[in-house]
Amino acid sequence: MSHTFTNNQSPLSIQPTQPNTSQRKYGHAIRAISTNQMDESLWLKYRNQGIGSSDAATACGLNPYKSQLELWMEKTGRIQPTVSDLSEDSPLTWGTILEPILAEHYAKRTGHKVRRVNSILQHGSHPWMLANLDREIVGSDEVQILECKTAGVHSAKFWENGVPEYIQLQVQHQLAVTGQQAADVAVLIGGQKLDIHRIERDEALIHQLIKLEAAFWQRVQTDTPPPVDASSSSANALRQLYPHDNNKQINLTEDNEANQHFDELLQVRDQLAELSEKESLLKHQLQAKMGDNSLALLATGKLSWRQAKPSNVLDSKKLKAEQPDVFNQFSKIRLGSRRFLVQPN
């Protein structure tokens, strides 16, 4: 029996890899499909047929890095999920490289045996809930799942008070799918400090998590976009969702919500203009105090006012005037973006 997940843009069926294996279990979860030898693009397609553990916080509107709208556009096939940047400068690349090393050192420190699961797992009662585990912990009554993370110098501060909320939701999603009782999060801080955090199964949180994820998945199935938020992810999703205007006009004069938003926007912009003017005045006053000095120490902080290094820039106007053939050879058309202008009466 195959397990089929519906997506109204591009339906895709998850087929078992061997006959009669679709009901093989991991904990309470179904092993929906093997991930052995599966490339990332195919894995993303399968994962797009439900809500994975890394989607959990986003589906609930609690991911600081990604909006519900962007995730909804991925799940409805309007945009493709982001493929990992494979360059050596990418944190995702190093996270992938270091995952087996972290798992090995976790095992040495704790004495727990760990191994790969190599399957996309599916919740037995909520088939849209999917999970991929970094490792399972074998033979322990205390903890059954291992999640491996890396935190660079800039993101280490988010781990000072324990596991960030959006990662806690990721782990609770895994516990919900598998029915397991606890997970360890092993995080490498700044490339040299390995911390281990225990997350116990929280039934009340899992109940709420399933409720919020179900509401999001209902939006996917009914092709109903979620509300926008203030994030750059929402801004980017809106640009992709509505890239072109149609030269038509919509009348919102009777839309109370739209008019309220417009009035509040005018008020906020007036406040921002006042604050921007005040900021400029304070900055100029401090620059006058500094004069030619590069640094200034104050009772509660410090200021820096340094000259940037010179850089070479292309004089495109001169190139076009003196060598138009070369200019035309290397120039390209850049599509215009939609400008949002506010014009009060």
C-alpha positions in Angstrom: 0.0 0.0 0.0 1.4 3.4 -0.9 1.1 6.6 1.1 -0.2 9.5 -1.0 0.0 13.1 0.1 -2.1 15.6 -1.8 -0.7 18.9 -3.1 -3.1 20.8 -5.3 -0.3 22.1 -7.5 1.8 19.0 -8.1 0.5 15.8 -6.5 3.2 13.2 -5.7 2.8 9.8 -4.3 5.3 8.3 -1.8 5.7 4.7 -2.9 7.2 2.0 -0.6 10.7 0.9 -1.7 10.0 -2.8 -1.3 6.8 -4.8 -1.4 4.8 -4.9 1.8 7.1 -2.4 3.6 4.8 0.6 3.7 3.6 -0.4 7.2 7.1 -0.8 8.7 7.4 1.2 11.8 9.8 3.5 13.6 8.2 4.0 17.0 4.6 4.9 16.2 5.6 6.4 12.8 5.3 4.7 9.4 8.5 4.5 7.4 7.0 6.2 4.3 10.0 5.9 2.0 13.7 5.2 2.2 16.1 8.1 1.8 19.1 5.9 0.9 20.8 7.3 -2.2 18.1 9.9 -2.6 19.3 13.3 -4.0 18.3 16.5 -2.3 16.0 17.7 -5.1 13.9 14.5 -4.9 14.0 14.6 -1.1 12.6 18.1 -1.2 9.8 17.0 -3.5 8.8 14.3 -1.1 9.0 16.5 1.9 6.8 19.1 0.2 3.9 16.6 0.4 3.5 17.4 4.1 4.9 19.4 7.0 8.4 18.2 8.0 10.0 18.8 11.4 12.0 21.7 10.1 8.7 23.3 8.8 7.0 23.0 12.2 7.9 26.4 13.6 7.2 28.1 10.3 3.8 26.5 10.0 2.9 27.8 13.4 4.1 31.3 12.6 7.0 31.1 15.1 10.1 30.9 12.8 12.1 34.1 13.0 13.7 33.3 9.6 10.8 32.2 7.5 7.1 33.3 7.1 4.0 31.1 6.8 3.4 32.7 3.5 6.7 31.6 2.0 6.2 28.1 3.3 2.6 28.0 1.9 4.0 29.1 -1.5 6.4 26.2 -1.4 3.8 23.6 -0.3 1.4 24.8 -3.0 4.0 24.6 -5.7 4.2 28.3 -6.4 7.9 28.5 -5.6 10.5 25.8 -5.3 11.9 25.0 -1.9 15.4 26.4 -1.4 18.2 24.0 -2.3 21.2 24.1 0.0 24.0 26.4 -1.0 26.9 23.9 -1.6 29.7 26.4 -1.3 32.2 26.1 1.5 31.0 29.4 2.9 27.5 28.1 3.6 26.6 27.2 7.2 24.3 24.5 5.8 27.2 22.9 4.0 29.3 22.8 7.2 26.3 21.6 9.2 26.0 18.6 6.8 29.7 17.9 7.0 29.8 18.1 10.7 26.6 16.1 11.5 28.3 12.6 11.5 31.2 14.0 13.6 28.8 15.5 16.1 26.9 12.3 16.3 30.1 10.4 16.9 31.3 12.7 19.7 27.8 12.7 21.2 28.0 8.9 21.4 31.5 9.0 23.0 30.4 11.5 25.6 27.1 9.9 26.6 27.8 6.3 25.9 24.7 6.0 23.8 24.7 4.1 20.6 23.4 6.1 17.6 22.5 5.1 14.1 20.8 6.6 11.0 17.1 6.0 10.3 17.3 6.6 6.5 13.6 7.0 6.0 11.0 9.8 5.8 8.7 9.1 8.7 5.0 9.7 8.6 2.6 10.2 11.6 0.2 7.3 11.9 -2.9 9.4 12.4 -1.9 12.7 10.7 -0.4 11.7 7.3 0.7 15.2 6.5 3.1 15.2 9.5 6.5 14.0 8.2 9.9 13.8 9.9 13.5 13.1 9.1 15.8 12.3 12.0 19.5 13.0 12.2 20.0 9.9 14.3 18.1 7.5 16.5 19.5 6.5 19.9 19.4 2.8 20.4 18.7 0.9 23.6 18.0 3.9 25.9 14.8 4.3 27.9 15.7 7.9 28.7 16.2 9.3 25.2 15.5 8.1 21.7 16.3 10.8 19.2 19.4 12.9 18.4 19.2 16.2 16.6 22.6 17.7 15.6 23.1 21.5 15.2 25.9 23.9 14.5 26.0 27.5 15.7 28.5 29.9 14.4 30.0 32.9 16.2 27.1 35.1 15.1 24.3 32.7 16.1 25.9 31.4 19.3 24.1 34.1 21.3 20.7 32.5 20.5 21.8 29.4 22.5 22.8 31.2 25.7 19.5 30.3 27.3 19.1 26.8 25.9 17.6 25.5 22.7 15.9 28.3 20.6 12.1 28.1 20.5 11.9 27.2 16.8 14.2 24.3 17.2 12.3 23.1 20.3 9.2 23.0 18.1 11.1 21.0 15.4 12.1 18.4 18.1 8.5 18.3 19.6 7.3 17.6 16.0 9.7 14.7 15.7 8.5 13.3 19.1 4.9 13.7 17.9 5.5 11.8 14.7 7.5 9.0 16.3 5.7 8.7 19.6 9.0 8.8 21.4 9.5 10.4 24.8 12.7 12.5 24.6 15.4 13.8 22.3 18.9 15.2 22.8 20.0 18.3 20.8 23.8 18.3 20.4 25.0 21.7 19.2 28.5 22.7 18.3 29.0 26.3 19.4 31.6 28.4 17.5 33.2 25.3 16.1 34.8 24.1 19.4 32.2 23.7 22.2 29.8 20.8 22.2 26.6 21.3 24.3 23.9 18.7 24.8 20.3 19.7 25.7 17.6 17.3 26.7 14.0 17.9 25.4 11.3 15.9 27.0 8.0 15.2 25.3 5.4 17.8 26.1 1.9 16.5 25.5 0.2 19.9 25.9 2.6 21.5 23.5 2.3 18.7 21.0 -1.5 19.0 21.1 -1.3 22.7 20.3 1.4 22.0 17.7 -0.7 19.5 15.8 -3.7 21.9 15.9 -1.7 24.8 14.4 0.0 22.6 11.8 -3.4 21.1 10.8 -4.8 24.7 10.3 -1.8 25.5 8.1 -2.1 22.3 6.1 -5.8 23.1 5.6 -4.7 26.3 4.0 -2.5 24.4 1.7 -5.2 22.0 0.7 -7.8 24.7 0.1 -5.2 27.0 -1.6 -5.9 29.7 1.0 -2.9 32.0 1.7 -2.0 32.6 5.4 -1.8 36.2 6.7 1.3 38.1 6.1 3.7 39.2 8.8 6.4 41.9 9.1 9.3 39.7 8.1 11.6 40.1 5.1 10.4 36.5 4.2 6.8 37.8 3.8 8.1 40.7 1.7 10.0 38.4 -0.6 7.0 36.0 -0.8 4.7 38.8 -1.8 7.1 39.9 -4.5 7.1 36.4 -6.0 3.3 35.9 -5.5 2.4 39.2 -7.2 5.3 40.1 -9.4 3.4 42.1 -12.0 0.5 44.6 -11.8 -2.4 44.5 -14.3 -2.9 48.3 -14.8 -6.3 48.0 -13.2 -7.8 49.7 -10.1 -9.4 48.2 -7.0 -11.8 50.2 -4.9 -11.2 49.6 -1.2 -13.1 52.7 0.1 -15.7 50.4 1.8 -13.1 47.9 3.2 -12.9 48.9 6.8 -9.8 46.7 7.5 -7.9 48.2 4.5 -8.8 51.7 5.5 -7.7 51.1 9.1 -4.4 49.7 7.9 -3.9 52.7 5.6 -4.6 55.2 8.4 -2.2 53.4 10.7 0.4 53.3 8.0 0.2 57.1 7.6 0.5 57.6 11.3 3.5 55.3 11.5 5.2 57.0 8.6 4.8 60.4 10.2 6.3 59.0 13.4 9.2 57.5 11.4 9.8 60.8 9.7 10.1 62.6 13.0 12.3 60.0 14.5 14.5 59.9 11.3 15.0 63.7 11.6 15.8 63.4 15.3 18.3 60.6 14.5 20.0 62.7 11.8 20.4 65.7 14.2 21.9 63.5 17.0 24.2 61.8 14.6 25.4 65.2 13.2 25.9 66.6 16.7 28.1 63.6 17.6 30.1 63.8 14.4 30.8 67.5 15.1 32.1 66.5 18.5 34.4 63.8 16.9 35.9 66.0 14.2 38.8 64.2 12.6 38.9 61.4 15.2 38.2 57.9 14.1 36.8 56.6 17.5 35.0 58.1 20.4 34.5 56.6 23.8 31.4 57.4 25.8 30.1 56.4 29.2 27.6 53.8 27.7 29.3 52.9 24.4 31.6 54.0 21.6 31.4 55.5 18.2 33.4 54.8 15.0 33.7 57.2 12.1 36.2 55.8 9.7 36.9 56.3 6.0 36.1 53.3 3.8 38.9 51.9 1.6 38.8 53.1 -2.0 37.2 50.8 -4.5 37.1 50.5 -8.3 33.6 51.1 -9.9 32.6 50.9 -13.5 31.8 54.2 -15.2 28.9 52.9 -17.3 28.0 56.3 -18.8 31.5 56.8 -20.1 31.7 53.2 -21.4 28.4 53.6 -23.2 29.5 56.9 -24.8 33.0 55.8 -25.8 32.5 52.1 -26.6 28.8 51.5 -27.2 29.4 48.1 -28.8 31.1 46.8 -25.7 28.5 48.3 -23.5 25.7 46.6 -25.5 27.5 43.3 -25.5 27.7 43.1 -21.7 24.5 44.9 -20.7 21.2 43.0 -20.0 17.7 44.0 -19.3 16.7 44.0 -15.7 13.0 43.6 -15.1 11.4 46.4 -13.0 10.0 45.6 -9.6 6.7 47.0 -8.4 7.0 50.2 -6.3 4.6 50.7 -3.4 3.7 54.4 -3.0 1.5 55.9 -0.3 -0.5 59.0 -1.3 -2.8 60.5 1.4 -5.7 62.7 0.2 
